[in-house]
Amino acid sequence: MPGSFPRNLLDMDTFSKSDPGGWQSRFGRTEVIDNTLNPDFVRKFVLDYYFEEKQNLRFDVYNVDSKSCSALKQDFLGQAFVALGEVIGSQRGREVGGSHTVSPPPAPLDPSLGVPGKRCGTILLLAEELSNCRDIVTMQLCANKLDKKDFFGKSDPFLVFYRSNEDGTFTICHKTEVVKNTLNPVWQPFTIPVRALCNGDYDRTVKIDVYDWDRDGSHDFIGEFATSYRELSRAQSQFTVYEVLNPRKKCKKKKYVNSGTVTLLSFSVESEFTFVDYIRGGTQLNFTVAIDFTASNGLPSQPTSLHYVSPYQLSAYALALKAVGEIIQDYDSDKLFPAYGFGAKVPPDGKISHQFPLNNNVENPSCAGIEGVLESYLQSLRTVQLYGPTNFAPVINQVAGIAAQVTDGSQYHVLLIITDGVISDMLQTKEAIVTASSLPMSIIIVGVGPAEFEAMEELDGDEVRLSSRGRYAERDIVQFVPFRDYVDDSGNQVLSMARLAKDVLAEIPEQLLSYMKTRDIKPRRADPE
């Protein structure tokens, strides 16, 4: 956070103006600027930015008259709250010293927390991206003498890259393609942002697992090795060879050496435009919702229904909608979201529809904010008859048709589909996704309920690129997650929904960038203030 600029603060000093200073409970405090109600603080705060998370910030502003370092000894002027996504997603922007910055509408200071009955002022926040967030890496790897895992063949190896987190856990950041029937695979070169690989920390551990691909998804573990960005970068001048080790084999076999080796053939780094560059340049994220109203969900009036509205908690559909929508809405200036249902008989004639507007307005299916979508969803449950089948293609084609109207990079569409069951129009859905993969859009699918979702994994396309009638998807634009994987045993819905949003939204920035790159679309320069 490169700058905070309070304006029109309360004057708390009798013979001069206030001496403002800012505290931020986790990141520290600004310097104190004497005798002004419009300070421009210089101190910057460095934060990790994650598009897929709701990162709430709080700013406390004080008039500093005491030499004490304790905020309790100072005059409290007010408090402001804002989400980091709102700062990044603001349309307003300017350039400072060559660094790109953005500023949201000024966040009001809460007068109830300062001096009652008085206007407390505003804070202008500016944010810029650190330079190492712009770097992308292109690398190529091969392997030699990997363990044989297939009974009637050799192995079908692929690599999975994991970035280490601050808490010691690991997050998947890349998967290579599968190379069939070989113990000496050569994988295609691939690119990955430095921030995805190591979050800008060149010494952070990068773990790489080697697997043998199986059609049923139960991939066989061959082995693993660990490295870091700094170590990988040495391959710019020399080959780097890693031993692939299987810990279980190593413990059981005294003469065990390794399960093969992986060689880093090439490694290069270049700077590229980032997700923030496009958002700051005016690219709008347009969010559309499609909800499954098929009979397999159960009668909404019954507690066993996935649509059941309890007096004490939201349904799985509503929870998934809120988790994703409340983050996306920070990047949508008008906060108007088209919302559809599919698989129901709708009034007045009872015809089956696979893209009916939840607000019952065919001309304008947009709802005001996520709360408006939820309200229309609950109203539809009372007016339509749950039926079937489960068809995705109509609503995908609907959003794709809108996305096709503006392809210059100023608009990007995100479609959230929430469903409980097996797709009835799989062939048509695959065709619709392959067509949509060349357009500025992404698709998120959240599966609710106990059903098996094998078909969704195929649509996800992480391991095998989706194809239809001989055509392959231009980009991977689908992300699928089963809702049940995020139900917290402790009943903590807030934590569960935060984890859900993090996983389903994590791929959106890279999917947006892949579209811009394939079309050679550069971000627009933000207008100076």
C-alpha positions in Angstrom: 0.0 0.0 0.0 2.2 2.9 -1.2 0.2 5.8 0.1 -2.7 7.0 2.3 -3.9 10.5 2.2 -6.5 11.6 4.8 -8.5 14.7 3.9 -10.5 17.2 6.0 -9.8 15.6 9.3 -11.2 16.8 12.6 -9.3 19.6 14.2 -8.5 18.5 17.8 -6.0 21.2 18.8 -7.0 24.5 20.2 -4.2 26.8 18.9 -3.2 24.9 15.8 -4.4 22.1 13.6 -4.3 18.3 14.4 -1.1 16.3 14.2 -2.4 13.2 12.4 -0.9 9.8 12.4 -2.3 6.4 11.3 -2.3 3.0 13.0 -3.0 -0.2 11.3 -3.2 -3.0 13.8 -1.3 -5.7 11.9 1.1 -3.6 9.7 2.1 -0.8 12.0 1.7 2.9 11.9 2.5 5.9 9.6 4.7 8.8 10.5 3.2 11.8 12.3 2.7 15.0 10.3 2.4 18.2 12.3 -0.3 20.8 12.1 -2.4 19.8 9.1 -5.9 18.4 8.4 -4.8 17.0 5.0 -1.7 15.0 5.5 0.1 13.0 2.8 1.7 10.1 4.6 4.9 8.8 3.0 5.3 5.4 4.8 4.3 2.4 2.6 2.9 -0.9 3.8 3.7 -4.1 1.8 0.8 -6.6 1.6 0.4 -9.8 -0.3 -2.6 -9.4 -2.7 -4.8 -12.4 -3.5 -7.6 -11.8 -6.0 -9.4 -14.9 -4.6 -9.6 -13.8 -1.0 -11.5 -11.1 0.8 -8.8 -9.0 2.3 -10.4 -6.4 4.7 -8.3 -3.5 5.8 -8.9 -1.1 8.8 -7.4 2.3 9.3 -7.4 4.2 12.6 -6.5 7.9 12.5 -5.3 9.8 15.6 -4.2 13.3 16.6 -0.8 12.7 18.2 -0.1 15.0 21.1 1.7 12.6 23.4 5.2 11.1 23.0 3.8 7.7 24.0 3.8 5.0 21.4 0.5 3.8 22.6 -2.6 4.7 20.5 -4.6 4.8 23.8 -2.7 8.0 24.8 -3.7 9.9 21.6 -6.9 11.6 20.4 -8.9 9.2 18.2 -10.2 11.0 15.0 -12.0 8.1 13.3 -11.8 4.8 11.6 -12.2 3.5 8.0 -12.8 0.1 6.5 -12.1 -1.0 3.0 -11.4 -4.3 1.1 -8.1 -4.4 -0.7 -10.0 -5.7 -3.8 -11.9 -2.4 -3.9 -8.7 -0.5 -3.9 -7.3 -2.6 -6.8 -10.6 -2.7 -8.7 -11.3 1.1 -8.6 -11.7 2.8 -11.9 -9.9 5.9 -10.7 -6.1 5.8 -11.0 -2.9 7.8 -11.5 0.8 7.3 -12.0 3.3 8.2 -9.3 7.0 8.0 -10.2 6.4 5.5 -13.0 4.5 3.1 -10.7 0.9 2.3 -11.5 -1.4 3.2 -8.7 -5.2 3.1 -8.1 -7.5 4.8 -5.6 -11.0 3.9 -4.7 -13.7 6.4 -3.8 -12.6 7.9 -0.5 -13.5 5.7 2.5 -15.6 7.6 5.0 -14.4 7.7 8.6 -17.1 6.5 11.0 -18.2 9.6 13.1 -19.5 7.4 15.9 -15.9 6.3 16.5 -14.5 9.8 16.5 -16.3 12.8 17.8 -20.1 12.3 17.8 -21.9 14.6 15.5 -18.9 15.8 13.5 -17.7 14.9 10.1 -14.4 13.0 10.4 -13.0 13.3 6.9 -12.0 10.8 4.3 -9.0 8.7 3.3 -7.6 8.4 -0.2 -5.8 5.1 -0.6 -3.3 4.3 -3.4 -1.9 0.9 -4.3 0.9 -0.3 -6.6 2.3 -3.6 -7.6 5.9 -4.6 -6.7 8.1 -5.3 -9.7 8.8 -9.0 -9.1 5.0 -9.7 -9.4 5.4 -8.9 -13.1 8.0 -11.6 -13.9 7.0 -14.8 -15.6 9.2 -17.9 -16.0 9.4 -20.2 -19.0 11.0 -23.6 -18.3 11.3 -27.1 -19.8 12.0 -30.3 -18.0 12.6 -33.9 -18.9 13.0 -37.1 -16.8 15.2 -40.2 -17.1 14.7 -43.8 -15.9 11.5 -43.2 -13.9 9.9 -46.1 -12.1 7.6 -48.3 -14.2 4.1 -48.2 -12.8 1.8 -49.7 -15.5 1.5 -53.5 -15.7 1.1 -53.7 -19.5 3.2 -50.7 -20.3 5.7 -48.3 -18.9 4.4 -45.1 -17.2 2.4 -42.0 -18.2 4.3 -39.4 -16.3 3.3 -35.8 -15.4 4.6 -33.3 -12.9 2.7 -31.3 -10.2 4.3 -28.1 -8.8 3.5 -26.9 -5.3 4.2 -23.5 -3.7 4.9 -23.6 0.0 2.8 -21.4 2.2 3.6 -19.4 5.3 1.9 -22.0 7.5 4.0 -24.9 6.1 1.2 -26.2 3.8 1.6 -26.5 0.0 -0.7 -25.2 -2.8 -0.8 -26.6 -6.3 0.5 -24.0 -8.8 1.1 -26.0 -12.0 0.6 -29.3 -13.7 2.4 -30.4 -16.8 0.8 -32.4 -19.6 0.9 -36.2 -19.5 3.5 -37.9 -21.6 2.2 -41.4 -22.5 4.0 -44.8 -22.2 7.6 -43.7 -21.4 10.1 -43.7 -18.6 12.1 -40.9 -20.2 9.5 -38.1 -20.8 10.3 -34.7 -22.3 7.6 -32.2 -21.3 6.6 -29.2 -23.3 8.0 -25.8 -22.2 5.5 -23.9 -20.0 5.2 -20.5 -18.5 4.2 -19.6 -14.9 4.2 -16.3 -13.0 6.9 -15.9 -10.4 4.2 -14.9 -7.9 2.4 -18.2 -8.5 5.6 -20.2 -8.2 7.0 -18.6 -5.0 5.0 -15.5 -4.2 8.0 -13.4 -5.0 10.2 -15.1 -2.3 13.1 -16.5 -4.3 14.2 -18.9 -1.5 10.7 -20.3 -0.7 10.5 -24.1 -1.2 9.0 -25.4 -4.4 8.0 -29.0 -4.2 7.5 -31.1 -7.4 5.8 -34.5 -7.4 6.1 -37.0 -10.2 3.0 -39.1 -11.0 2.0 -41.9 -13.3 -1.4 -40.9 -14.9 -4.3 -43.3 -14.6 -7.6 -42.9 -16.4 -9.7 -43.4 -13.3 -7.9 -40.5 -11.5 -6.0 -42.7 -9.0 -2.7 -41.5 -10.2 0.4 -43.5 -8.9 3.0 -41.5 -7.0 6.5 -42.1 -8.5 8.5 -39.7 -6.3 9.2 -36.1 -5.4 12.0 -33.5 -5.1 12.3 -29.9 -3.8 13.9 -26.8 -5.1 13.5 -23.0 -5.0 13.1 -20.2 -7.6 16.7 -19.2 -6.9 18.0 -22.7 -7.5 15.9 -23.1 -10.7 17.2 -19.9 -12.1 20.7 -21.3 -12.2 19.6 -23.4 -15.2 19.9 -20.2 -17.3 23.6 -21.1 -17.4 23.7 -24.9 -16.8 21.5 -28.0 -16.7 20.2 -28.9 -13.2 19.5 -32.5 -12.4 17.2 -33.6 -9.5 16.9 -37.0 -7.9 13.3 -38.2 -7.7 12.8 -39.9 -4.3 9.9 -42.0 -3.0 10.1 -41.8 0.8 8.2 -45.1 1.3 10.5 -47.0 -1.0 13.5 -45.4 0.6 12.4 -46.6 4.1 11.7 -50.2 2.9 14.6 -50.9 0.6 18.2 -50.6 1.9 19.7 -50.5 -1.6 17.2 -47.9 -2.9 18.9 -45.1 -4.8 16.1 -43.1 -6.5 13.0 -43.4 -8.7 14.7 -41.7 -11.6 15.9 -38.1 -12.2 14.4 -34.9 -13.6 16.5 -32.5 -15.5 15.7 -28.8 -15.9 16.6 -28.2 -19.6 15.9 -24.5 -19.8 14.8 -21.6 -17.6 14.2 -18.0 -18.7 12.5 -15.0 -17.1 10.7 -12.0 -18.6 8.4 -9.3 -17.4 4.8 -9.4 -18.5 1.6 -7.4 -17.8 -0.3 -8.5 -14.7 -3.9 -9.0 -13.7 -3.7 -5.7 -11.7 -2.4 -3.9 -14.8 -5.6 -4.8 -16.7 -8.0 -4.1 -13.8 -6.3 -0.7 -13.2 -6.5 0.0 -16.9 -10.3 -0.4 -16.7 -11.1 -4.0 -17.5 -14.4 -4.9 -15.9 -15.3 -8.3 -14.5 -18.9 -9.1 -15.3 -20.4 -11.7 -13.0 -23.3 -14.0 -14.0 -25.0 -16.7 -11.9 -26.8 -19.8 -13.0 -28.5 -22.0 -10.4 -29.8 -25.6 -10.8 -33.5 -25.9 -10.2 -33.9 -29.6 -11.2 -36.1 -32.0 -9.1 -33.1 -34.0 -7.9 -32.4 -31.2 -5.4 -35.5 -32.2 -3.5 -38.5 -30.2 -2.5 -37.4 -26.8 -1.1 -39.9 -27.1 1.7 -38.2 -30.3 3.0 -35.1 -30.1 5.3 -33.4 -32.8 3.1 -33.5 -30.5 0.1 -30.4 -28.8 -1.1 -32.5 -25.7 -1.6 -34.0 -25.8 1.9 -34.1 -22.4 3.5 -33.5 -22.9 7.2 -34.2 -20.1 9.7 -30.7 -20.7 11.1 -28.5 -21.0 8.0 -28.4 -20.5 4.3 -28.6 -23.4 1.8 -25.5 -24.8 0.1 -26.5 -22.9 -3.1 -26.8 -19.6 -1.2 -23.5 -20.1 0.7 -21.6 -20.8 -2.6 -23.1 -17.8 -4.2 -22.2 -15.5 -1.4 -18.6 -16.9 -1.1 -17.8 -16.2 -4.7 -20.0 -13.2 -5.4 -18.8 -11.1 -2.5 -15.3 -11.1 -3.9 -16.1 -10.7 -7.6 -18.4 -7.7 -6.8 -15.4 -5.6 -5.8 -14.3 -5.6 -9.5 -17.7 -4.8 -11.0 -18.4 -1.0 -11.0 -22.2 -1.2 -11.3 -22.7 -4.2 -9.0 -25.5 -5.5 -11.3 -25.4 -9.3 -11.8 -27.5 -11.2 -14.4 -28.9 -14.3 -12.6 -30.5 -17.3 -14.2 -32.1 -20.6 -13.2 -32.2 -23.8 -15.3 -34.1 -27.1 -15.2 -37.5 -25.8 -13.9 -41.1 -25.4 -15.1 -41.7 -21.7 -15.0 -45.0 -19.7 -14.9 -47.4 -18.9 -16.4 -47.5 -21.8 -18.9 -45.3 -24.3 -17.0 -42.8 -24.8 -19.8 -39.3 -26.2 -19.0 -36.7 -23.5 -19.2 -32.9 -23.7 -19.0 -32.1 -20.0 -18.7 -35.0 -18.2 -17.0 -34.2 -14.9 -15.2 -34.4 -15.3 -11.4 -35.9 -11.8 -11.2 -38.6 -12.8 -13.7 -37.5 -9.9 -16.0 -36.5 -11.3 -19.4 -35.5 -7.8 -20.7 -33.2 -7.1 -17.7 -32.2 -10.2 -15.7 -29.7 -8.2 -13.6 -30.0 -8.1 -9.8 -28.7 -5.4 -7.6 -25.7 -6.8 -5.8 -25.3 -10.3 -4.3 -28.1 -9.7 -1.9 -30.3 -8.9 -4.9 -29.4 -12.2 -6.5 -30.1 -14.1 -3.2 -33.5 -12.4 -2.9 -34.5 -13.3 -6.5 -33.2 -16.9 -6.0 -35.4 -17.3 -2.9 -38.4 -15.8 -4.7 -37.9 -18.2 -7.6 -38.0 -21.2 -5.3 -41.5 -20.1 -4.3 -42.8 -19.6 -7.9 -41.2 -22.3 -10.2 -41.6 -26.1 -10.2 -38.3 -28.0 -9.9 -38.1 -30.4 -12.8 -35.2 -31.3 -15.2 -33.1 -32.2 -17.1 -29.7 -30.7 -16.1 -28.6 -28.7 -19.2 -25.6 -26.4 -19.0 -25.2 -25.5 -22.7 -28.0 -22.9 -23.0 -26.7 -20.6 -20.2 -23.1 -21.0 -21.3 -24.1 -20.0 -24.8 -26.1 -17.1 -23.4 -23.1 -15.7 -21.6 -20.8 -16.5 -24.5 -23.0 -14.5 -26.8 -22.7 -11.5 -24.6 -18.9 -12.0 -24.2 -18.5 -12.1 -28.0 -19.9 -8.6 -28.4 -16.9 -7.0 -26.7 -13.6 -8.7 -27.3 -11.2 -5.7 -26.9 -10.2 -6.6 -23.3 -12.4 -4.0 -21.7 -14.9 -6.6 -20.5 -14.3 -10.1 -19.0 -17.1 -12.4 -18.0 -17.2 -14.9 -15.1 -20.1 -17.4 -15.1 -20.8 -19.3 -11.8 -22.9 -22.5 -12.3 -24.1 -24.1 -9.1 -25.5 -27.6 -9.6 -26.3 -30.9 -7.8 -26.0 -33.6 -10.4 -24.9 -35.2 -13.6 -25.1 -33.1 -16.8 -27.8 -34.2 -19.2 -26.3 -32.4 -22.3 -22.7 -33.3 -22.0 -21.9 -33.2 -25.7 -23.6 -29.8 -26.2 -21.9 -28.5 -23.0 -18.4 -29.5 -24.3 -19.1 -27.9 -27.6 -20.3 -24.7 -25.8 -17.1 -24.6 -23.6 -14.8 -25.2 -26.5 -16.4 -22.3 -28.4 -16.4 -20.1 -25.3 -12.7 -20.8 -24.7 -11.8 -18.2 -27.4 -13.9 -15.5 -25.8 -13.2 -13.3 -22.7 -14.9 -15.5 -20.2 -14.3 -18.1 -17.4 -16.7 -20.7 -16.0 -16.8 -21.7 -12.3 -18.8 -24.9 -11.5 -19.7 -25.7 -7.8 -21.2 -29.1 -7.3 -23.4 -29.4 -4.2 -24.8 -32.5 -2.6 -23.6 -36.2 -2.5 -23.5 -37.0 -6.2 -20.4 -38.1 -8.0 -19.1 -35.4 -10.4 -16.8 -37.3 -12.8 -18.1 -35.4 -15.8 -17.2 -32.1 -14.2 -13.6 -33.2 -13.9 -13.5 -33.7 -17.6 -14.9 -30.2 -18.2 -12.3 -28.8 -15.8 -9.6 -29.8 -18.3 -6.6 -29.5 -15.9 -5.1 -32.8 -17.0 -6.5 -33.4 -20.4 -7.5 -30.5 -22.6 -11.2 -30.5 -23.4 -12.2 -31.2 -26.9 -15.4 -31.5 -29.0 -15.9 -32.9 -32.5 -12.1 -32.7 -33.2 -11.8 -29.1 -31.9 -9.7 -28.5 -28.7 -10.4 -25.7 -26.2 -8.2 -22.7 -26.9 -7.7 -22.1 -23.2 -8.6 -23.8 -19.9 -11.6 -21.7 -18.8 -13.4 -24.1 -16.4 -12.8 -24.5 -12.7 -14.8 -27.2 -10.8 -15.0 -27.9 -7.1 -17.3 -30.0 -5.0 -19.0 -28.0 -2.2 -18.7 -30.9 0.2 -14.9 -30.6 0.3 -15.3 -27.2 2.0 -17.8 -28.1 4.7 -16.0 -27.4 8.0 -16.5 -30.1 10.6 -16.6 -27.4 13.3 -19.5 -25.7 11.6 -17.6 -22.6 10.9 -19.3 -21.4 7.7 -17.2 -18.2 7.4 -14.0 -20.3 7.2 -15.5 -22.9 4.9 -16.7 -20.2 2.4 -13.4 -18.4 2.5 -11.6 -21.7 1.5 -14.2 -22.3 -1.2 -13.8 -18.8 -2.7 -10.1 -19.1 -2.6 -10.0 -22.3 -4.6 -12.6 -21.5 -7.2 -11.3 -18.0 -7.9 -7.6 -18.7 -7.9 -7.4 -19.4 -11.6 -9.4 -16.4 -12.8 -6.4 -14.0 -13.0 -4.4 -16.4 -15.1 -7.3 -17.2 -17.3 -7.9 -13.5 -17.9 -4.2 -13.0 -18.7 -4.2 -16.0 -21.1 -7.0 -14.4 -23.1 -5.3 -11.0 -23.3 -2.0 -12.7 -24.3 -3.5 -14.8 -27.1 -5.1 -11.7 -28.5 -2.1 -9.4 -27.9 -4.2 -7.0 -25.9 -2.3 -4.6 -23.8 -3.8 -2.9 -20.7 -5.0 0.6 -21.1 -3.2 3.4 -19.3 -5.3 4.7 -16.4 -6.3 8.4 -16.7 -4.3 10.6 -14.3 -6.2 12.2 -11.4 
